[in-house]
């Protein structure tokens, strides 16, 4: 696996299929992107978070095929990296792809950007994602109750963090 910069012309049409239904889409991006995913809106949001927070979009690929996507930024004031919009091709889930992608993320964040910690947000209602992050060594830092409304559901928003010396699987 390798991780490279997101290429909209090469990657967008692949990634847009990964959050195939409206609820999965909302779990992934809290509807920061339109549903269904549109290339222009996707680019606008990525540009906005780059300008505001320094987020850069990345694709994980195996044999030149995209298998994962995420955005990463580093905040020098807090010493923390931030992951956003983490998603893996549904056909690759349960096969170690996300674990391998996170090992590359950890390497980049802790060694190259010298982050002291990495944080992310997850809806606890997204059980599979939250369990995966816990397995990777992330710990719950705080939870905002009912932070996001999806149709007739109120979802909590959990901030999770892993420190540079966190107990990560090898």
Secondary structure, 3 states (H helix, E strand, C coil): CEEEECCHHHHHHHHCCCCCCHHHHHHHHCCCCCCCCCHHHHHHHHHHHHHHHCCEEEEEEECCEEEEEEEEEEECCCCEEEEEEEEECHHHCCCCHHHHHHHHHHHHHHHHCCCCEEEEEECCCCHHHHHHHHHCCCEEEEEEEEEEEECCEEEEEEEEEEECCCCCCC
